[in-house]
Each structure stands twice: as C-alpha cells, then as structure tokens.
Amino acid sequence: MPLHDATYKHWTGVHLGLWRRRLAIAMNGLTACLENKLIRHLTVVCWTVAIIMSAVLFMVGQLLVADSLIVQWVENLNPELQTFARMLTSWLEQHPEISVRTTQNVHFYYCSIYMLPVSIFALGMAMPLLVTRDLASNAIIIYSSKAVSRGDYLFGKFSTACGLIILTWLGPVCAAWFVGNLLAPDWRFFWHSRAALGHVLVYGLSSMGILAVLALGISAISSKEKSTIAFWFIWWILGGVLTPIATQTKPWLRHLSFSFNLDQIALAVFRVGDDIKIAQDNIPILGDMLRQISSKTMEGLSTPAIGGALVALAVMLVVAACIVVTRVKPE
Amino acid sequence: MEMPPSLIIETKSLCKIFGKQRALDGVNLQVPPGAIGLLGPNGAGKSTFMKCLLQLQPISSGSAKLLGREVGREGREIRKRVGYTPEQDCHIPGMVGCEYVTYCAQLCGLPFQVARQRAHEMLDFVGMGQERYRKIDTYSTGMKQRLKLAQAIVHDPEIVFLDEPTNGLDPKGQAQILELVQSLWRTFGITVVVSSHLLHDVDRICEQIIIIARGRVLVHDSLENLKARKRGAAEVVVADRHEELRLACERRQWACELLPNGHLKVEHKATSLNPLISLLHDLKLAPLEIIPSPNALEETFVQALEISHATA
C-alpha cells in the first residue's frame, strides 16, 4: 500500500496573525534556552532571590505595626531595642514618603544592579540559541521561506533575549516589589513605592532592549557556538576588569564596557545619590550608617557619566545592528 | 474562497545579477498549475530562479508573479501559500523531528494544536515512523529529505518548490520520494516545481518541462509535446525471442539495438506506435512493456544545451 494513502488532508482553517507567528519564534527560542540546565538553575536562583527580597520588604513593612510579631521579636531579643523600635515605628508612620520611597528605591537599585550580571551570564549561555545555530545550520532559509520576514525573525529572536532577561532579572525584581508591597501592612505602601517601581521599569526595560540587541549582534558575529559565547564573556569580563583601571588613567575607556554604561544609566534613573542624602539627613540609625559612605563614592553615585554612557551604548547598538543586518540573510 | 490563478508563475524579463555574472537573464515564463520540472546543468540558474520567486534573493530587474501576486510586494502572503525544500540541510539543530515540523507550521500561521496534528499527519504521509521523536541531528540523509518535504507541505500550500529532492538518496529512497511528490499533484492538486539535473526524476513525475541554461529559458513545453517531437522510437521489453524481433525489425528497415538492460530500442519512424504493435501482433509476441520516445527528454535537453552553447 502506498504510504500516502488517506494521510494527506487539505487544511481550510484561518491563518493566525503576524504577531502570533513572531510569538511562536520567541517562545521556541525561550523553550530552547530553558532546555539548558544552567539557565534553568539560574532562573530558579533569581526567583529565590525574589522571594528573599519580598521577605525583606515584608519585614520592613512590619516595623510600621507596633504590635507586629517582628517588633515583638526585636523587643524580646533585646529589651533595650524596645525604645529604638518604638521610635523607628513612630518615625516611619510620620514620614512614610521618605521611609518607604527612599528605602525601596535604594533597595531596588541594589537589587537591579546585583541581579543584572546573572541575566548577562544567562544571555551568554543562550548566545548560540539566538542566531548562531541558525546561521550554522542554514535554518535562516527555512524561516525566510515561511510566512515571516527577516524582520519578523529578528523580532522573534529579540523577544527571546528579552524573555530570558525578564525571567532572570526584571520579572523577579518586579515580582518582589509587588509581593513585598502586597504583604505590607498598609495599602499606601504601593503608592509610596511607585517611584521605585517606575525606576525599575525604566531602567529594566531600557537595559533589556539594549542587552537584547547587543546579544543578537554578538550571536550573529559567528556561526561557531563557542566563538559567540567566548566573545560575549570576554567582552563582559574585560569591561569589568578595565573599568577600575580606566577610572585612574583614561576614564573614557570605561565606556567600552556595556555593563559600566548600564550602571551609569541605573544611577541616572534611580538617582540613588539623592536618596542616600535624604536618608543620611532624615532616617535615624540608618542615616548614621549611610554617613560612613566616603565622599568619593557619594560623588560617583550622584554624578553618573550618563552622556558618555549613552553615546557609547548608541555606538554599540549601531554596530550590533549592522552585524545582524549583514549576517542574517537567507543566502 | 480565493480562486486559484490560471497561471501559477508569471515572469517578465526577470534578471538576477551577482556582481558581473547574470544568474538569470531576462526570464519570461507563463506557467499553469501542474507538475513542473525545472531542468538544467549545475549552475544554470534553477535554484536562483526558485529563490527569486520565494524572495530569498532580491530580483535585480524585471517582474515576477507567483500565485497571481506580485513577488516583492506581497512576500509574506505568497509564502503563506508556498512550500519550499532547499537543496542543502537547513533544519534547526537540537530540535526533534515532529517539533520541527510543528514549528514550521506555526511559522506559516497555523494554531499550535492544528500545527501539531498536521505535523504528525505529514510525517505519516512522508513515511516517518518513531524516528520523528528523535533529534534531527541524528537523522540519515533519507530521513532529512523526508522531513524537508514534510515541513514544506505541513501548511497545505498551493505550490511546492523542491530543489534537488532526491539528492543523496539510494534508489529505493529516490523512488519513494518521487512517488510522494508525484502524488502531490496527481492526487492532491498541489502544484510541484521540481528542480533537478536528473532527467530521469523529472521525466518520471513532471508534466511540464522548463529547461534553463546560462540563466535563460531554453525550452518550456509539456512533456507530451516534447516527446511528440521525438516520436519514431520506442523501447520494447520482451521476456524472450529478442533475436526474432530484431530480425523482423531489420526486415522492415527499422534500426534496432539490444540495450544492456535487455530492452530493444526500435526506431520505427512513425508518429504512433501502431506499426510496432502490428509487428508484435504478427510475431505473436506479447511485450512486457513498450516505452515510447524513451530518450526524448534527454535528447531535447542535450540539443537545447548545444544550441545555447553555440549562440553564447
């Protein structure tokens, strides 16, 4: 019996729209990323950190409630702390705009910049799954012969990179903000911490876009998987090593590091220097602790090299886009 | 429902230039639906022609319509209704066979559930069994060719372009793939354009022939018409009494040759097979098979190439 008997059927359904096809590309890429054990583990670590961040925010929030378990526990731990806890609670109640806004802004600034390297590492591991493998296996031809254009393909791959960044960075940070404030004793926490969320979103989304384009560029630079992974990590690590040296010698060299440039954007967006000054002047105990930060560090936090960072990132984006446009072709 | 166009491919002065080389040089074609064979020697421009129609290569000048739509303006819309199997391997590494075909269907706009179901149907159709659950990287050449065909037809296209579909296959694999391709047009009404330099493959499954050389269309006609031009010869397959038949032919002054495969090639010089059949009847000889105009395609091909070389 011939193989094709009764197995071929015509399909008369309705084709899905372009965005669904782009989503299919993005989801396929993300699924492939999550098949990598290391990326899976990193994702779990990031979400664990999100739970810890939520717990920290929960505990800070509990300090506002005079008879909360946390306050009682602090008092039981050391009766001398009782006065301090009461004073802190009353101060927090009187100045929620400072206590919540400032602490959460500083908190999310540090969460953002410390979790970003995890995301950069995950992107490095996922480098071959963005464009490299498709270049090596001529799969670009298959994409181009389907009902998607090169732009759709690149958008899908860009979304894959963004999805990975959301999974390992932006998602956990935003979830921590939401859960932390949800568990707070007062709904006003959401209102007073809106600036922190805004800063996280502005910095997170802009960094996500920049990193995704840079990752696509590096991924398209070669059709050898090891080369693209190595290039990404060498660029990242070399930038990290170069930054402190360049600060002492030629400061413009720092802008060769994409992570340094992103840090400058973070400083400009969160304006964490201003918040630390507010905390130093207004928050009891914590303010005293923050006054120990050196003036040089404070200067660095207050005056980010944002102009140079934006120019450097723009140049990097143009170069990455050129690499992608030149390399990602059906032939 | 959109009516299928009467002409499936239309090109006007289609040119494709790579540097100083003209890969396609003023191609004018009007091709109705059917099983179409695109013949030509290596480097003739067959693959470039397909790629231009699919927008994998930009057209340098001229115009082309596929399925009644302007190539270059409605790329996505055209490719939604077109299937393509490239000559080289082009799977996505690390993917399992059925996942890959499902994904290809999704890229054409099929919802996931439908895509998955059709992927399995197409893998059944091309004769892939449990190996569909294996990673494509582990597939043999034959399996990869089948998979390429499955991904090309999973979205139920109106036309399928097959670039050297039997490359690297053993004779059995070749026969199976050709049978599948043949059924696409004959049974399911899907136009197939087969690019090949293997005349036998094209002769077996195609109804229309386009011969391309040096980027130009040398011949575009139905296989029937091409064979009609070369009537007057036939191959006769008989179980025995070869010598008797040969002598009878010679008595009628028909050139006769015993081929290495045991067939007798008879040049009967008539426009129909009737004189030959009459002779066999007189001899009371029942042939196993009579193949009319056995080398018509080959001869046309060689002749076209010779003219092309002479005029170049």
Boltz contact constraints between the chains, C-beta under 6 A:
constraints:
  - contact:
      token1: [A, 3]
      token2: [B, 127]
      max_distance: 6.0
  - contact:
      token1: [A, 4]
      token2: [B, 125]
      max_distance: 6.0
  - contact:
      token1: [A, 4]
      token2: [B, 180]
      max_distance: 6.0
  - contact:
      token1: [A, 4]
      token2: [B, 183]
      max_distance: 6.0
  - contact:
      token1: [A, 7]
      token2: [B, 121]
      max_distance: 6.0
  - contact:
      token1: [A, 7]
      token2: [B, 124]
      max_distance: 6.0
  - contact:
      token1: [A, 7]
      token2: [B, 125]
      max_distance: 6.0
  - contact:
      token1: [A, 8]
      token2: [B, 125]
      max_distance: 6.0
  - contact:
      token1: [A, 8]
      token2: [B, 188]
      max_distance: 6.0
  - contact:
      token1: [A, 10]
      token2: [B, 156]
      max_distance: 6.0
  - contact:
      token1: [A, 11]
      token2: [B, 156]
      max_distance: 6.0
  - contact:
      token1: [A, 13]
      token2: [B, 114]
      max_distance: 6.0
  - contact:
      token1: [A, 15]
      token2: [B, 109]
      max_distance: 6.0
  - contact:
      token1: [A, 16]
      token2: [B, 109]
      max_distance: 6.0
  - contact:
      token1: [A, 16]
      token2: [B, 111]
      max_distance: 6.0
  - contact:
      token1: [A, 21]
      token2: [B, 107]
      max_distance: 6.0
  - contact:
      token1: [A, 21]
      token2: [B, 109]
      max_distance: 6.0
  - contact:
      token1: [A, 24]
      token2: [B, 106]
      max_distance: 6.0
  - contact:
      token1: [A, 28]
      token2: [B, 103]
      max_distance: 6.0
  - contact:
      token1: [A, 133]
      token2: [B, 93]
      max_distance: 6.0
  - contact:
      token1: [A, 137]
      token2: [B, 93]
      max_distance: 6.0
  - contact:
      token1: [A, 138]
      token2: [B, 88]
      max_distance: 6.0
  - contact:
      token1: [A, 138]
      token2: [B, 90]
      max_distance: 6.0
  - contact:
      token1: [A, 139]
      token2: [B, 90]
      max_distance: 6.0
  - contact:
      token1: [A, 139]
      token2: [B, 92]
      max_distance: 6.0
  - contact:
      token1: [A, 141]
      token2: [B, 86]
      max_distance: 6.0
  - contact:
      token1: [A, 141]
      token2: [B, 90]
      max_distance: 6.0
  - contact:
      token1: [A, 142]
      token2: [B, 90]
      max_distance: 6.0
  - contact:
      token1: [A, 144]
      token2: [B, 56]
      max_distance: 6.0
  - contact:
      token1: [A, 145]
      token2: [B, 54]
      max_distance: 6.0
  - contact:
      token1: [A, 145]
      token2: [B, 84]
      max_distance: 6.0
  - contact:
      token1: [A, 146]
      token2: [B, 79]
      max_distance: 6.0
  - contact:
      token1: [A, 146]
      token2: [B, 107]
      max_distance: 6.0
  - contact:
      token1: [A, 146]
      token2: [B, 108]
      max_distance: 6.0
  - contact:
      token1: [A, 147]
      token2: [B, 76]
      max_distance: 6.0
  - contact:
      token1: [A, 147]
      token2: [B, 79]
      max_distance: 6.0
  - contact:
      token1: [A, 147]
      token2: [B, 80]
      max_distance: 6.0
  - contact:
      token1: [A, 147]
      token2: [B, 108]
      max_distance: 6.0
  - contact:
      token1: [A, 147]
      token2: [B, 109]
      max_distance: 6.0
  - contact:
      token1: [A, 148]
      token2: [B, 107]
      max_distance: 6.0
  - contact:
      token1: [A, 330]
      token2: [B, 56]
      max_distance: 6.0
